[in-house]
Amino acid sequence: MASPVELDVDGLPVRLSSPDRVYFAARGETKLDLANYYLAVGPGIVRALRERPCMMHRFPTGTSGEKVHQKRVPAGAPPWLETVRVHFPRYKRYADELCVTKLADVIWSVQMSTVEFHPWNSRRADTERPDEWRIDLDPMPECGFDTVRLVAGVVQELLAELGITGYPKTSGGRGLHVYVRIRPDWEFGLVRRAALAFAREVERRAPDVVTTTWWRKDRDPRTLFVDYNQNARDHTIASAYSVRGNAEATVSTPIRWDELADVDPRDFTIATVPARFAELGDLHEGIDDVAHSLETLLEWAERDGVEEPDESAGA
């Protein structure tokens, strides 16, 4: 195993141990390759994580080994690393979670064997009021990406009718995410209710391929589930520019709407995204320019008598 290396990240030293440990088996990328990837997309990953409580998905021996979901920042973190305290009332506990404000925080997390970054959709200023609505297009096992494309088109059309700007990205897997910046005026339950009302409208417009059925066992395996529950409190999904914990090192990558027809999510990896980022910049750069209202969606929820399933049941 190679000796540790020290990286200078905007003037802050970050020590990287075991830099030659292979993290991704398909092409043999190492821990140092992972750090260099995040350095290459620095403005994008920091924008995606900034000021949000963030769960770290760690792979201490690489992505072929054990996965650790870590909420708490461990003792011994550098003094410049910032955290945010979040409470978990059901368990009567709290956690001081990672709160990224600069690129060195991300690279320190890589030193801690973090591959995936899963931020909350609220920020440190008020963790109980989300400023991000997440539309998760989650294909069932027999649903292909052509269907994801079709449903994403319905989502784009519906958002346009609402006067809302959505920012799409690949999930790093088989699905697609669309993020919308919202005013932090509503607590999680209402954001989730608005997301369910939107999902039901998408289902009405594409009933043959979309489902909002809560229980997974009751869904047609050929359909796409619009997973509104990703807006529930303490539910997280991989951020824009987050690498995913698989052998191919795929990346959850921002795309333009006009790329949908041709995009193949498998093409976006730590080997290819840096060049794309260098050419196009951060396609989510303008996401904070306008914060939208959920009032129309909440009116739809009231009109339709939207009832929420029990969160504790699980999908």
C-alpha positions in Angstrom: 0.0 0.0 0.0 1.4 3.4 -1.0 2.3 6.0 1.5 -0.2 8.7 2.4 -0.3 11.8 0.2 -1.2 15.4 1.3 -3.5 17.4 -0.9 -3.7 21.1 -0.8 -7.4 22.0 -1.2 -7.8 25.7 -1.5 -5.1 26.3 1.1 -6.2 23.6 3.5 -4.1 20.4 3.9 -6.0 17.1 3.6 -4.1 13.9 4.2 -5.2 10.9 2.1 -4.1 7.5 3.4 -4.0 4.4 1.2 -4.3 6.5 -2.0 -3.7 3.4 -4.2 -6.5 1.3 -2.7 -8.8 0.2 -5.6 -12.3 1.5 -5.0 -13.9 0.7 -8.3 -13.2 -2.7 -9.9 -14.4 -2.2 -13.4 -11.5 0.1 -14.4 -9.4 0.0 -11.3 -9.9 3.6 -10.1 -8.4 4.2 -6.7 -9.1 6.3 -3.6 -6.8 9.0 -5.1 -8.7 8.9 -8.4 -11.9 9.5 -6.4 -10.4 12.5 -4.6 -9.2 13.9 -8.0 -12.6 13.4 -9.4 -14.2 15.5 -6.7 -11.5 18.2 -7.1 -12.3 18.3 -10.8 -16.0 19.0 -10.2 -15.5 21.0 -7.0 -17.8 24.0 -7.6 -20.6 21.6 -8.6 -20.4 19.2 -5.6 -20.0 22.0 -3.2 -23.1 23.8 -4.6 -25.1 20.6 -4.4 -24.2 20.0 -0.7 -23.7 23.5 0.6 -25.1 24.1 4.1 -27.1 20.8 4.1 -27.0 18.0 6.7 -25.3 15.2 4.8 -25.1 11.5 5.3 -21.9 9.9 4.2 -22.0 6.5 2.5 -18.6 5.0 3.2 -16.8 2.0 1.6 -13.8 1.4 3.8 -12.4 -1.3 1.5 -13.8 -0.1 -1.8 -17.2 -0.5 -3.4 -16.9 -4.3 -3.5 -16.9 -4.4 0.3 -19.1 -3.3 3.2 -21.1 -0.1 2.9 -21.5 2.1 6.0 -24.2 4.7 6.3 -22.7 7.4 8.6 -24.7 10.3 10.0 -22.3 11.5 12.7 -19.0 13.1 12.0 -16.5 11.1 14.0 -14.2 12.5 16.7 -10.9 13.8 15.4 -12.2 15.8 12.5 -10.2 18.9 11.6 -11.2 22.1 13.3 -12.2 23.7 10.0 -14.8 21.0 9.2 -18.4 22.2 9.9 -21.3 20.3 11.1 -25.1 20.8 11.7 -27.0 19.2 14.6 -30.2 17.4 13.6 -32.7 15.7 15.9 -34.4 12.3 15.5 -37.5 12.6 17.7 -38.6 9.0 17.1 -35.4 7.7 18.7 -34.8 10.7 21.0 -31.4 11.2 19.6 -29.4 13.8 17.7 -26.5 13.7 15.3 -23.9 16.3 14.3 -23.8 15.7 10.6 -21.4 16.8 7.9 -22.2 20.3 6.7 -20.2 21.1 3.5 -19.3 24.7 3.0 -16.0 24.2 1.0 -14.3 21.7 -1.1 -11.9 20.6 1.6 -14.9 19.2 3.5 -15.6 16.9 0.5 -12.0 15.7 0.2 -11.8 15.1 4.0 -14.9 12.9 3.5 -13.1 10.9 0.8 -10.2 10.4 3.2 -12.9 8.9 5.5 -13.7 6.5 2.6 -16.9 8.3 1.6 -18.0 7.6 -2.0 -21.6 8.8 -2.0 -23.0 12.1 -0.5 -26.6 12.1 0.5 -27.7 15.5 1.7 -31.0 16.6 3.2 -33.3 18.8 1.2 -33.2 21.5 3.9 -30.3 23.7 5.0 -28.6 24.5 8.3 -30.5 27.8 8.7 -33.7 25.8 9.3 -33.4 22.1 9.0 -37.1 21.6 9.4 -38.1 23.6 6.3 -36.9 22.2 3.0 -35.8 24.5 0.2 -35.6 21.7 -2.3 -38.4 19.6 -3.8 -37.1 16.3 -5.3 -38.9 14.5 -8.1 -37.5 10.9 -8.2 -38.3 8.9 -11.2 -37.6 5.4 -10.0 -38.0 2.6 -12.6 -39.3 -0.8 -11.5 -37.2 -3.8 -12.5 -38.7 -4.3 -16.0 -39.0 -0.6 -16.8 -36.4 0.6 -19.3 -34.8 4.0 -19.7 -37.0 4.8 -22.7 -39.9 4.9 -20.3 -37.8 7.1 -17.9 -37.3 9.5 -20.8 -41.0 9.5 -21.6 -42.0 10.3 -18.1 -39.3 12.9 -17.7 -40.9 14.7 -20.7 -44.3 14.7 -18.9 -42.6 16.1 -15.8 -40.9 18.8 -17.9 -44.3 19.7 -19.5 -46.1 19.9 -16.2 -43.5 22.0 -14.5 -43.6 24.4 -17.5 -47.4 24.7 -17.0 -46.8 25.6 -13.4 -44.1 28.1 -14.3 -41.5 26.1 -12.4 -37.9 25.5 -13.4 -36.7 22.0 -12.8 -33.1 20.8 -12.9 -32.7 17.2 -14.1 -29.9 14.8 -13.4 -29.2 11.2 -13.8 -29.5 9.2 -10.6 -26.2 7.3 -11.2 -28.4 4.2 -11.5 -31.4 3.5 -13.8 -33.5 6.5 -12.9 -33.6 10.3 -13.1 -34.0 13.0 -10.6 -35.5 16.5 -11.1 -34.7 19.1 -8.4 -36.8 22.3 -7.9 -35.7 25.1 -5.6 -38.6 26.1 -3.4 -39.2 28.8 -0.7 -38.5 27.4 2.7 -42.0 28.2 3.9 -43.3 24.6 4.4 -42.4 21.8 6.8 -41.5 18.3 5.5 -45.1 16.9 5.7 -46.5 19.6 3.4 -43.6 19.4 0.9 -44.2 15.7 0.7 -47.9 16.2 0.3 -47.3 18.7 -2.6 -44.9 16.1 -4.1 -47.5 13.4 -4.0 -50.1 15.7 -5.6 -47.6 16.4 -8.5 -46.9 12.6 -8.8 -50.6 11.8 -9.0 -50.9 14.4 -11.9 -48.0 12.8 -13.7 -49.7 9.4 -13.2 -53.0 10.8 -14.7 -51.1 12.0 -17.8 -49.2 8.7 -18.3 -51.3 6.1 -16.6 -49.9 3.2 -18.6 -46.4 3.6 -17.5 -46.5 5.6 -14.2 -47.5 4.5 -10.7 -47.8 6.1 -7.3 -48.8 2.9 -5.7 -47.2 2.8 -2.2 -46.5 -0.9 -1.7 -43.7 -2.1 -3.9 -45.3 -5.6 -4.2 -48.4 -4.0 -5.7 -46.6 -2.1 -8.5 -46.4 -3.4 -12.1 -42.7 -4.3 -12.7 -42.9 -2.5 -16.1 -43.9 0.8 -14.6 -42.0 3.8 -13.2 -42.7 4.9 -9.6 -42.7 8.6 -9.0 -41.2 8.4 -5.5 -42.6 11.4 -3.7 -41.4 9.9 -0.4 -37.9 11.2 -1.1 -39.3 14.5 0.3 -40.0 13.0 3.8 -37.9 14.1 6.7 -34.4 12.5 6.9 -34.9 10.8 3.5 -31.9 11.4 1.2 -30.7 10.6 -2.3 -27.4 11.0 -3.9 -26.5 14.6 -4.7 -25.6 16.0 -8.1 -22.0 15.0 -8.9 -22.0 12.3 -6.2 -20.3 9.1 -7.3 -22.3 6.0 -6.7 -21.0 3.0 -4.9 -20.7 0.5 -7.8 -17.8 -1.0 -9.7 -18.3 1.3 -12.7 -18.1 4.5 -10.6 -21.1 6.0 -12.2 -22.0 9.6 -11.3 -25.3 11.3 -10.6 -24.9 13.9 -13.4 -26.8 17.1 -14.2 -28.1 17.1 -17.8 -29.9 19.5 -20.0 -33.5 18.8 -20.9 -32.6 18.6 -24.6 -30.1 15.8 -23.8 -32.9 13.5 -22.7 -33.5 11.9 -26.1 -29.9 10.6 -26.4 -28.5 10.4 -22.9 -27.3 7.1 -21.5 -26.7 7.3 -17.7 -24.0 4.6 -17.9 -21.8 7.0 -19.9 -21.3 9.3 -16.8 -18.5 8.0 -14.6 -15.6 9.5 -12.7 -13.6 8.8 -15.9 -15.8 11.0 -18.1 -17.6 13.6 -16.0 -14.6 15.8 -15.3 -14.1 16.6 -19.0 -17.9 17.2 -19.4 -17.7 19.6 -16.4 -14.7 21.4 -17.8 -16.6 21.9 -21.1 -20.2 22.7 -19.8 -19.6 23.9 -16.3 -22.2 23.2 -13.6 -25.6 22.8 -15.4 -27.2 23.3 -11.9 -25.4 26.6 -11.4 -28.6 28.7 -11.7 -30.7 26.5 -9.3 -30.6 29.1 -6.5 -31.7 32.0 -8.7 -35.4 31.5 -8.2 -37.3 29.8 -5.3 -40.7 28.6 -6.3 -44.0 28.3 -4.4 -45.9 25.0 -3.6 -49.2 26.7 -3.2 -50.7 25.4 -6.4 -49.7 21.9 -5.7 -51.1 22.1 -2.2 -54.3 23.3 -3.7 -54.3 20.2 -5.9 -53.7 18.0 -2.9 -56.7 19.6 -1.1 -58.9 19.3 -4.3 -58.0 15.7 -4.8 -58.2 14.7 -1.1 -54.7 13.5 -1.2 -54.1 11.1 1.7 -50.6 10.2 2.7 -49.6 6.7 3.5 -47.9 5.9 6.8 -44.2 6.8 6.5 -43.3 4.1 8.9 -44.7 1.4 6.6 -41.9 1.7 4.1 -42.3 1.3 0.3 
